[in-house]
Amino acid sequence: MRTYEPIWNALKTPLDYTASIAADPALHARIIKAVIKEKYMDKGWALLQLEDGKKYKLEYSSEGKLLNFYLVDATPLIYLL
């Protein structure tokens, strides 16, 4: 298992699409980049979401040592019609 894969696996659970991690603020940029890479590498999850007509955007926020990740529904309106 890759180092940042557990964060992505927790993030993509369909209950709330959120994950949080406490880390040194100097490492936040590295963690964000790694989680974005994990999302990009997970082609199976992306294809399953595409079958459902959904598209998700990864967003994040930082509050001190806490780093929060969110998957936000970014489905274009044309797909909803």
Buried (B, 14 or more C-beta within 10 A) or exposed (E): EEEBBEBBBBBBEEEEBEBBBEEEEEEBEEBBEBBBEBBEEBEEBBEEBEEEEBBBEBEBEBEEEEBEBBBEEEBEEEEEE
